[in-house]
Amino acid sequence: MSRLEAKKPPLFISDPLTKDAVSQSLSLLNGIVKSCYGPAGRLKQLHNGVGGYVCTTSQSSAIFSRLSVSHPVIRVLTASVQNHVSRFSDCGLFTAILCCTLIENFKRLNLAPCTVIKISKHLLSLCMDYLRSEACGCRVSVDFSSLETLLCLVRSVLRSKPACMLNKPEVDHLTVLILKAFMFTVPCHVGTNAVLGKCVIVPVKGRRVVDSTVLPGLLIETPEIQLAEPLTVKRSCSDVIKMALFCVSMAGDLFNPEEGTITVHHGISLEKSELNHLLNVGKQLVNDEVGLVVCQKVIHPSLKQYLKENQVMALDRAGLSLMEPLSQMTGSKPIASIQLLSPSCYGSLKDVRVESFASKRFVHLIPNDAVVCSLILCNRNETAWDELKRACETAEHVLQLTVKEPLALVGGGCTETHLASYIRHKSCSLPTSSFKDLDCSRTQYQLVADGFCRSLESVACSLNHDDGEILTDMVYGHCWFVPSGFPSVSNWSDLVSTCGCGINGNTENLTWRLLQGQVGSPVIQGGPKEPSGKVADFLALDCFAAKCSGLQVALETANLILDLSYVIEDEN
Amino acid sequence: MAFRDVNARRHIGLQQLSSLALAGRTLLGPMKSYKFIVDESTNQSTLVCSAVRLIESLDLTSAAGQLLNETIQAQNKEFRTGISTLLFLVGAWSNAVLECLQQNVPISAIVSVMSEGLNSCCERVQCLQISIHDVNKELCSSSVRPNAFKSKTCQIGCDGPVNPQIFLYVQKDISAPEEVIPVNSRSHQEDDSNFNKCLLSPSSSFASIASLVKPAGNKSTSTIFGSGVIASSCNKQKLTHSRYFGTLGKSHFSSQQGSFQGCLSGPSADPCECYGLGHLAMALSHGNQTSVKLLQHIVAYQRERAECSGSFQFNIAGIVTCCLLGLPESYSCVSPGFVTLVSPEQATVIKYLEDKPLRILLVDGDLTEQYRHLGFNRPCNVRTILEHPSLPEGRADLWLSSMLDILIRFEVNLVLVKGNVCENLMERCIANSILVIGSVSRDVLRAFGEVTSAQPVTYLTQLNASCVGSGAQVGLWKACDGRAMDLGELLPVRIKVQGIPLLTAVLTTTVASKMQLIEDQFWTLACRLHHALHDEKVFLGGGAVELLCLSHIQMLAEQPLQPANKNAVRELHDPWLAASATEYTSVVLQALASGWKQYLSVVMCNSAQAASELEACTSVDHHLKKAAECGSPSAYILKEFRRGDLLRGGSGPFAGHGEGLKVYDNVTAKTEAWRRALDLVLLVLQTDAEIITGPKRNQLLNSHVSSEFMFL
């Protein structure tokens, strides 16, 4: 007998943003992301509370992927941040902080959401136009013919992740490696459609960071290989190594366990027939003068033995992640069936060697011309290694994005404060007609613009985690930091040395104001200027594409959340 | 998600680290005290004498505990040494950092100054590195001094009874297991009463253990301990008389004894023949004699083998251990080839196979019918039908006899299997005089493969003539005096092949709980030697390096940093990190220094070179002062080290031996232990919140501690 239960009616929650639970969750989330921000950010230990792996991190990708959020409003926010991170890797925390702060600041204005949304969209377009214009004072163009700016970009990514536990020489070492790895992935001969290669990260945990290195080509871990043993690989007539790449299991099991039952007579062994089939494949490989067989999965020991006896090197368990770069590097097409073996699938390699790092042994596949490389990444323990891997991937991604758009934004809070002072200046000088277009009053516009600028400045302030003051100068609109322990009356020019990004030194007669706390912040006449000094060697730079996207995602998500009037929950 | 703020002024994570590390305090330095670890739920206890084993037995469910465990396992996997140093410094630095927090030092200042400080120290102490070549020259030349040595021995003989410090040291050994740590008590760090309650001291069992530390536990041998160290350190005749140079089957033990005595009494004018490594092992051993003796034999054997093949390299991969319970510790020795334990049934085959050249087969999987290679998925939807139901024998029997047929056809006498062996097959093989040994490690298989040219197979069906190797010999392993083994059910056998690059260190003891400990100690020393050769340099030991770090920090802290710093900040370029650092530099550097200072004083206390930590601290300060006065601290430390007076106060157990006993440390292992310890402390320090994910969240939501958490 089945029992029917009446369906519960869906739950309607009106004006979700006014609910205490939501604002509490929002401010908690804001607190978490703010505390993580920047090179002095605080770390979070993510774990399941019953022992086992502890992830220590300050990166948004790691935190958001593990957070389980119960409230739908917060879920909207985390989902858009995650989406941004999956596309750009960098500036996730920036996006999250800006979004949370925008919601909080706009909510406080007590204006109709539609007015706020309209005005803020206008503000965003002002920002984007400014950032994309030649006149933009907070961006730096990236010159790919010199290393300096590229190194700054990578270094900034690494330095902003304190859980990697790197000291200065280690940061420098890795910065160079990451750039080197990126250079390997740029093809030498560019046709009409250039495709960047791939950098595969090979984990060697427990070692010093300075033991990390980059090799062209790929490494396949082979615990059973002996170092002393010379490799005997058959070469074809043109002195290259012919290679076959299998993505199908060669373990000799019945690889098609579909539904239904196979009935066999006693004395007939499916295993044996399968093995015979594999050995036939082996025979063909030998006849085709293949020198190296790589299999994503397992190769049957008998087939391995047969290949070895015929001087064919067999490597199995390469893993799924290596398949694409392997095929890209060698030109071989992954063979998905052992029934048909077409000679056109074979690829070629220049050389094969045995390498060892720490206690691990690898076979090193060296291609004829490399767009694929391996970054052997070392760090002392598991949690720091994982953090470092995320940071390296972010840095590689930032470099790729920068190739497409060779620009960078100044970091260390300077872009945020500069943009804020630009918007403050711009919003004062808007013609009355624009307000008519936006269907709002000048006061309303000023209020929203102020909330927007404060949100941007609040992101810059999140870089500071100890007591101390954040300043902005009245010429460039950059961000400056005064350590704690000094009376607020002292002369600021005695206390600051460089601005957050490092482009401005304390050399001119600058004047400063406190970034937070003052109502009606003064406006820089004529807008903030572009620094005239030459680009220093140690600049903090941010990825242009990622930051622009972060700004857009944050504002649009904030607008979406502000616009929510009902949450309908299905409780069944 | 549950979210807990950990960063009050009293940082919870750092407190957890500090209390966990406290348990390892007495494991620091060359004189370690044993500990009993009692599991309250089962009442089982374990004897531990190393930080790794200690950590393995502790309750580490907290996040900081997990990270500590991870750090220690990483150091252990990489170096197998420096672990108690790491554990101790984690505790000391956690406390020091907590104190900085109390004084309102910003976290970013602590992080940047401490890590820069450690960096600077690691660079500074490079001047105390000595290349292996120089060490060997020094050690070997200083040890060939029979006359001086003899007089020293006499001196100890007379001094011994008068010198209370030596007795203190012996005493220390006897009262070794001084703490009992309950495993399952959740709050064992805080709950002192609970702690004391568990502190049991059955003196009889302690006495037996203590006496086993030095097999003949009477006063005279204990005082002679120091001279024993020297004796084996210049024990060159042992090598020429050892079994590897002589004929096999002789009574090795007596010959060793003889040479030992000879060295003690008679003058030996030969130049040192240990090729450096024997003495180096001694200097790295920090007083672990049994292992030194074994390693010296291993080095000699590998050396001799290398003379045929070319360059000599200490090969740690060619060493395995075999633990024999039931023989006194003095029976520990090194056997070329592979020694392992077999059942009495298997032993009957050995009698038959003894002294014959055997054909050997290597199997790198299990030897059972059901076994398939890794990655093979068994089909679940295959049904077998039988048309003629009158088969004479069962399927299993079919497999057994076909396997046996294969072995007989290829005339295999000996099968080494990496995994398990089917019992029925084992029986059939024994009946056919084939010796099958299971659970053999990959390295052993590899070594046999190398010399017998056997190719490892996964299935016996793969077998062809080229897979089978030849020339193996098997025999029952005999103790050095030919004493019959009564080890209960299992018997040790030895398998060897002419020229095999494999040595078995046979470790013996009569106390079951010490077995693990002895094995650990052996491997620790082997790894130290390996790493010293790999680094090609060693540190001066005995606290020299730590002392230089202290004096270096003292100098850094006193330096007027301000003027130079402007430039440094510019170069460092991270105003977010560097700005606040300058004014707190001296406080934070003192915190860093306190770690090493405590380290030195605890080592001195543990090894009874100082009666109290206060006395030890005074002694350290005294040296620091003299080093500063001297102008060049490193020169002062080097001089003191050469005199052998460093941190010994002239009255320690090693005192009086002068330059006869030099102590060295591994370079990378030591600096890495420091770095890992500091990294862990700083990682935890910078953590301000725990985020608990997964099902535990709901439990927390409903528990009484839910007020500590915030939920998203």
Contacts between the chains, C-beta under 8 A, distances in Angstrom:
chain1	res1	chain2	res2	distance
A	25	B	712	5.4
A	28	B	3	6.7
A	28	B	710	5.5
A	28	B	712	5.9
A	29	B	712	6.4
A	32	B	3	7.0
A	32	B	689	7.0
A	32	B	691	7.8
A	35	B	688	5.8
A	35	B	689	7.3
A	38	B	576	5.9
A	39	B	574	5.7
A	39	B	576	5.2
A	39	B	577	5.6
A	40	B	107	7.5
A	40	B	108	4.2
A	40	B	111	7.8
A	40	B	576	5.0
A	40	B	577	5.8
A	42	B	7	7.1
A	42	B	107	7.7
A	42	B	686	5.8
A	42	B	687	6.7
A	42	B	688	3.8
A	42	B	689	7.3
A	43	B	683	6.8
A	43	B	686	4.8
A	43	B	687	4.4
A	43	B	688	7.2
A	44	B	687	6.8
A	44	B	688	7.5
A	44	B	689	5.3
A	44	B	690	7.4
A	44	B	691	5.3
A	45	B	6	7.9
A	45	B	13	7.8
A	45	B	63	4.4
A	45	B	67	8.0
A	45	B	687	5.4
A	45	B	689	7.4
A	45	B	690	4.7
A	45	B	691	6.9
A	46	B	690	7.9
A	46	B	691	4.8
A	46	B	693	6.1
A	47	B	63	5.3
A	47	B	66	7.0
A	47	B	690	7.1
A	47	B	691	7.8
A	47	B	692	6.6
A	47	B	693	7.3
A	48	B	692	6.8
A	48	B	693	5.9
A	48	B	694	4.2
A	48	B	695	7.7
A	48	B	696	5.6
A	49	B	2	7.5
A	49	B	692	4.1
A	49	B	693	8.0
A	49	B	694	7.3
A	49	B	696	3.7
A	49	B	697	7.8
A	49	B	700	7.1
A	50	B	61	6.6
A	50	B	696	5.8
A	51	B	60	6.8
A	51	B	61	4.0
A	51	B	66	6.4
A	52	B	66	7.1
A	53	B	66	7.5
A	54	B	63	4.7
A	54	B	66	4.7
A	54	B	67	5.7
A	54	B	70	7.7
A	56	B	67	7.0
A	56	B	683	5.8
A	56	B	687	6.4
A	63	B	691	7.2
A	66	B	1	7.9
A	66	B	691	7.3
A	66	B	693	5.1
A	67	B	1	5.0
A	67	B	691	7.1
A	67	B	693	7.3
A	67	B	712	6.6
A	68	B	1	5.2
A	68	B	693	6.2
A	68	B	694	8.0
A	68	B	697	7.0
A	68	B	712	7.8
A	69	B	1	6.9
A	69	B	712	5.4
A	70	B	711	7.6
A	70	B	712	6.8
A	71	B	712	7.7
A	74	B	712	6.7
A	159	B	574	6.4
A	162	B	111	7.4
A	162	B	686	5.8
A	163	B	683	6.7
A	163	B	686	7.5
A	165	B	679	4.6
A	165	B	682	7.1
A	165	B	683	6.2
A	167	B	115	5.2
A	167	B	116	7.4
A	167	B	119	5.6
A	168	B	116	7.8
A	168	B	119	7.8
A	168	B	572	7.0
A	169	B	119	7.6
A	205	B	74	7.1
A	206	B	74	4.5
A	206	B	77	5.7
A	206	B	78	4.9
A	207	B	78	7.2
A	208	B	672	7.0
A	208	B	675	8.0
A	224	B	442	7.5
A	226	B	446	6.9
A	249	B	375	6.9
A	251	B	373	6.9
A	251	B	375	4.7
A	251	B	376	4.6
A	251	B	377	7.3
A	252	B	376	6.6
A	253	B	372	7.9
A	253	B	376	4.9
A	253	B	377	4.6
A	253	B	378	7.1
A	253	B	379	6.6
A	254	B	379	4.4
A	254	B	382	7.5
A	255	B	377	8.0
A	257	B	377	7.3
A	257	B	379	5.9
A	257	B	380	6.7
A	257	B	381	6.3
A	259	B	381	7.6
A	260	B	381	6.5
A	261	B	381	4.8
A	261	B	382	7.3
A	261	B	383	5.3
A	262	B	379	7.5
A	262	B	381	6.1
A	262	B	382	4.9
A	262	B	383	7.1
A	263	B	382	7.9
A	263	B	383	4.9
A	263	B	384	7.8
A	263	B	385	6.0
A	264	B	382	6.3
A	264	B	383	7.4
A	264	B	384	5.6
A	264	B	385	7.4
A	265	B	384	7.4
A	265	B	385	6.1
A	265	B	387	6.4
A	266	B	384	5.5
A	266	B	385	6.6
A	266	B	386	4.5
A	266	B	387	6.7
A	270	B	379	7.0
A	270	B	382	6.3
A	297	B	375	6.1
A	298	B	373	6.9
A	298	B	374	6.6
A	298	B	375	2.9
A	298	B	376	7.0
A	300	B	373	6.9
A	300	B	376	7.8
A	301	B	365	7.9
A	301	B	373	5.4
A	301	B	457	7.1
A	301	B	458	3.7
A	301	B	459	6.7
A	301	B	462	6.5
A	302	B	458	7.8
A	302	B	459	7.1
A	302	B	461	7.6
A	302	B	462	5.2
A	305	B	455	7.6
A	305	B	457	7.1
A	305	B	462	5.6
A	309	B	466	7.9
A	316	B	375	7.8
A	317	B	375	7.3
A	358	B	78	7.5
A	380	B	71	7.7
A	380	B	74	6.2
A	380	B	672	7.5
A	380	B	675	7.1
A	380	B	676	5.5
A	380	B	679	6.2
A	381	B	67	7.7
A	381	B	70	5.2
A	381	B	71	5.3
A	381	B	74	4.8
A	381	B	676	7.1
A	381	B	679	7.6
A	381	B	680	7.8
A	382	B	70	5.4
A	382	B	74	7.4
A	383	B	67	6.5
A	383	B	70	6.7
A	383	B	683	7.5
A	384	B	679	7.0
A	384	B	683	7.1
A	412	B	575	7.1
A	412	B	576	6.9
A	463	B	576	5.6
A	464	B	576	7.2
A	465	B	107	7.1
A	465	B	108	6.8
A	466	B	106	3.5
A	466	B	107	6.4
A	466	B	108	5.7
A	466	B	109	7.6
A	466	B	580	6.1
A	467	B	106	7.1
A	468	B	106	8.0
A	468	B	579	7.5
A	468	B	580	6.6
A	480	B	575	7.7
A	481	B	575	5.1
A	481	B	576	6.3
A	481	B	579	5.6
A	482	B	579	7.5
A	483	B	106	7.7
A	483	B	579	4.4
A	483	B	580	3.5
A	483	B	583	7.6
A	484	B	106	6.5
A	484	B	580	6.2
A	485	B	580	7.4
A	485	B	583	6.3
A	496	B	575	7.8
A	497	B	566	6.4
A	497	B	569	5.5
A	497	B	570	6.6
A	497	B	575	6.8
A	497	B	579	7.7
A	498	B	569	7.6
A	498	B	570	6.6
A	498	B	573	7.0
A	498	B	575	5.7
A	499	B	575	7.5
A	500	B	575	6.2
A	500	B	576	7.1
A	502	B	573	4.9
A	502	B	575	7.5
A	505	B	570	7.8
A	536	B	573	7.8
A	538	B	570	8.0
A	538	B	571	7.2
A	538	B	573	3.6
A	539	B	573	7.8
A	540	B	573	7.6
A	540	B	574	7.8
